[in-house]
Amino acid sequence: MNWKNMAAIMAAIYGIMAMLPFFLGKTNFVMHILIMCLIWAVVASCWDLIMGFAGIFSFGQVAFFVIGAYASAIVSNTYHVSPAGAILLAGGFTAAVGILVGLPCLRLKGAYVALVTFAVHMTLEPLLKGDFGRAIGTGGSRGIMAIAPLKLFGVTFSSADPVPFFYLTLIFFIICTLIILFVIKSYWGTAFVALKDSENLAASLGISAFKYKLTVFALTSFITGLAGGFYCHYVGMLSHRLLGVDLFVTLMVMLAIGGIGHYPGAIIGAFITVTLNELLAPLGTYRPLIIGILIILLVLLFPDGIIGLVQKVFTSKADKATKPVY
Amino acid sequence: MYLELIDVLISGLTNGSVYALMAAGLTLVYGVSKAFNFAYGSFFSLGGYIAWMLMAVFGTAKGYFFVFILSVPLLLLIGYGVERIIVSPLRKRQDWEVKVMMVTLGLALLLDNSFQVVFGARMKSLPPIMEGALTINDVIVSYQDMAIFILSIASILCFRWMLNNTRLGMAARAVAQNPAGAQIVGIPQNIIFASTFAVSTAMVGVGGILLSQKYFISPADGWDILVKAWVITAFGGMGSIRGSLYAAFILGMLEACVGWLFGMSWILVANFAVLVTTLAIRPQGLFGKWG
C-alpha cells in the first residue's frame, strides 16, 4: 500500500474520531472507551511496526507499556515531577529498557527473540510485586492507588472531564501514529523490510542490521512508554494486573483483526477490539474464551486481517483485468 | 541446615526430571517443525485436569495405572488434532511463524479459560502416586518423589529410544535436519509434523500429571511452565535431548536453591538471568546442534 492510501485511511479514522465527542461527549463511559481506543491504537501500531515491518518477534510490548506506566507514576509520585515531564522521562526510561532488551535479541533469530521478550514480560510481574518493587515505590501487589492527573499550560486534564482529555490524547497520538507512518514509508522502513526478507542480502547492500534493529527497539519502546505514562495519568491507578495474559492477547487480537504488516490496520483493529471487549464484558468469564476462539478463527480464515481482505477484493479485480490471455 | 539442604536437593532433582521431560518435548517440536507453541503450558494443565477427571470417574483406588493408560492416548490424539486443524493450514504462508504464535496464543487463552469455566478457579489436587517414605537416618525421601523421578526418566529414555530406533523417530530427525531432503526421499512431512506435535503434547501432559500431585492444578499455571521449558531448551541447546536433560537438572536445582534462599518470587528472575546469560555467551546452548 502506498503512503497516500495509508494517510487517507488514517485521516478518515481520526477525522471520524474527532467528530464523535460532539454526539457522544455527554456520556463519560463512552468517552472513556474512545480514549482507551486511542491509547491502544498507538500500542498496537508500535507492535505492528516492530513485528510486522521489522520482523522482530517482540512479545514484550505490554511489558514496555507497563514499565512506562510505572515509571511515570513513580517519578511523579515519589519525586514530584510534573506529570507531563514524568511521561517524557518514562518514555526515555522505557526506550533505555528497550535497548537493553534489544541488545541480546540482536544476536538471536526468530522464536528465540519471542522467548527473551516474553520472558521479560513474565519476569516483570514478580519484580513489581516483590520486595524490590516495593522498595522503588510500585506499591507491591496492591499497586499504585493515586496518580496525579495531567496538567498542561495550567489546565488540568482529568478523567472526570473526558472531552478535553480526549482531544489532548487525539492530538498526541495522531503525532505518534504519523511518526510510525513516516518511519514505515521512509528509508528506514524499506531497510526494515529488506532486513526481514533477507538479512544477508540487506547486509551486503550496506544496511546495518545492528543499527536498524536497535533503533526500532528504541523507537517502539519509547512511544509505548509514552502511551503507558499517558494511560497511568489518565486512569489514576496502576496494578500489576495489566501484565495478565488477558491484555496481552487483546493486543494480539487487534493485530489479528487489522492484519500484521498492513499498517493502518492495527489502528482499525484496536478500535474494533476495544469496542468489542466492552460489548462482551457482560459475559464475564466467557469473554476471554470467546476472544480465544475469535483469534484462532481470524488467523485461520482471514490471515491478513481487514486491510488484507480489502486489498484482496480490489487486487483480484485488477488482476482479472490485466491477466494476459493465452 | 544440612537436612534442609538435602530436602532442597531432592526437590530440585524431582522437579528437574519432570522439567527435562517437558523440555525434551519442546525441543522435539521446535527442532522438527520450527513452530513456537504458546499453548505448550496449557497442555500441562490439561494433563493435570485429565488425570483429575479420570480419578474422579474411576476412583482413586485403581491408582495411576488407569490414568496413564487412558490419558496418554487421549493427549496424543488431542495434540495430533490440534496440529492438523489449526497449525498445519498456516504452514504454506510465508509469515507462518508469527501466525502460528498467534493461533497457539489464542488456543492457550481458550484452554485456560475453558478450565476456569469447567473446573472453576479453585485449585484441584491429585493424590500422591505412592504413599509413605524411605527413611535413612534423618533423611526422609518420600516414595512419591522417587516415583516421579523414575517415571519421568523412564519416559525420557523411552522417547529417546523411539527417536533413535523407530522409523517414525528417524523420519522426524530427517525432517529436522533437512526438510527438503526428507521430502525428496518420500517422508510425509505433514504426518511427521503432526506426530511430533502429538508426542510433545503427551510429554508435557504426563509432566502435568506428575507435577500436579506435588503442587496443585489451577487454570493459569501453564505460563510458568511454558517459560521454564523454553529456558531449559534454550540453555541446553535446541535439538539436543542430552542438553535438555542436563539443563533441566541444573535449572531444577537452581530453582530449588533460589526458592529456598530468596523466596519463590525470584525463581522467574533467576531463570531469566540464566536465559540471557546463555544466549549472550553461547547462543546455541550447552549442546546445541542446530539453530
Boltz contact constraints between the chains, C-beta under 6 A:
constraints:
  - contact:
      token1: [A, 104]
      token2: [B, 276]
      max_distance: 6.0
  - contact:
      token1: [A, 104]
      token2: [B, 279]
      max_distance: 6.0
  - contact:
      token1: [A, 104]
      token2: [B, 280]
      max_distance: 6.0
  - contact:
      token1: [A, 107]
      token2: [B, 283]
      max_distance: 6.0
  - contact:
      token1: [A, 111]
      token2: [B, 36]
      max_distance: 6.0
  - contact:
      token1: [A, 114]
      token2: [B, 36]
      max_distance: 6.0
  - contact:
      token1: [A, 115]
      token2: [B, 230]
      max_distance: 6.0
  - contact:
      token1: [A, 119]
      token2: [B, 227]
      max_distance: 6.0
  - contact:
      token1: [A, 119]
      token2: [B, 272]
      max_distance: 6.0
  - contact:
      token1: [A, 119]
      token2: [B, 275]
      max_distance: 6.0
  - contact:
      token1: [A, 122]
      token2: [B, 227]
      max_distance: 6.0
  - contact:
      token1: [A, 122]
      token2: [B, 268]
      max_distance: 6.0
  - contact:
      token1: [A, 123]
      token2: [B, 268]
      max_distance: 6.0
  - contact:
      token1: [A, 123]
      token2: [B, 269]
      max_distance: 6.0
  - contact:
      token1: [A, 123]
      token2: [B, 272]
      max_distance: 6.0
  - contact:
      token1: [A, 126]
      token2: [B, 265]
      max_distance: 6.0
  - contact:
      token1: [A, 126]
      token2: [B, 268]
      max_distance: 6.0
  - contact:
      token1: [A, 130]
      token2: [B, 265]
      max_distance: 6.0
  - contact:
      token1: [A, 249]
      token2: [B, 109]
      max_distance: 6.0
  - contact:
      token1: [A, 252]
      token2: [B, 102]
      max_distance: 6.0
  - contact:
      token1: [A, 252]
      token2: [B, 105]
      max_distance: 6.0
  - contact:
      token1: [A, 256]
      token2: [B, 102]
      max_distance: 6.0
  - contact:
      token1: [A, 260]
      token2: [B, 98]
      max_distance: 6.0
  - contact:
      token1: [A, 285]
      token2: [B, 116]
      max_distance: 6.0
  - contact:
      token1: [A, 285]
      token2: [B, 117]
      max_distance: 6.0
  - contact:
      token1: [A, 288]
      token2: [B, 109]
      max_distance: 6.0
  - contact:
      token1: [A, 288]
      token2: [B, 113]
      max_distance: 6.0
  - contact:
      token1: [A, 289]
      token2: [B, 113]
      max_distance: 6.0
  - contact:
      token1: [A, 292]
      token2: [B, 106]
      max_distance: 6.0
  - contact:
      token1: [A, 292]
      token2: [B, 109]
      max_distance: 6.0
  - contact:
      token1: [A, 292]
      token2: [B, 110]
      max_distance: 6.0
  - contact:
      token1: [A, 293]
      token2: [B, 110]
      max_distance: 6.0
  - contact:
      token1: [A, 295]
      token2: [B, 106]
      max_distance: 6.0
  - contact:
      token1: [A, 296]
      token2: [B, 86]
      max_distance: 6.0
  - contact:
      token1: [A, 296]
      token2: [B, 103]
      max_distance: 6.0
  - contact:
      token1: [A, 296]
      token2: [B, 106]
      max_distance: 6.0
  - contact:
      token1: [A, 299]
      token2: [B, 99]
      max_distance: 6.0
  - contact:
      token1: [A, 299]
      token2: [B, 102]
      max_distance: 6.0
  - contact:
      token1: [A, 299]
      token2: [B, 103]
      max_distance: 6.0
  - contact:
      token1: [A, 303]
      token2: [B, 99]
      max_distance: 6.0
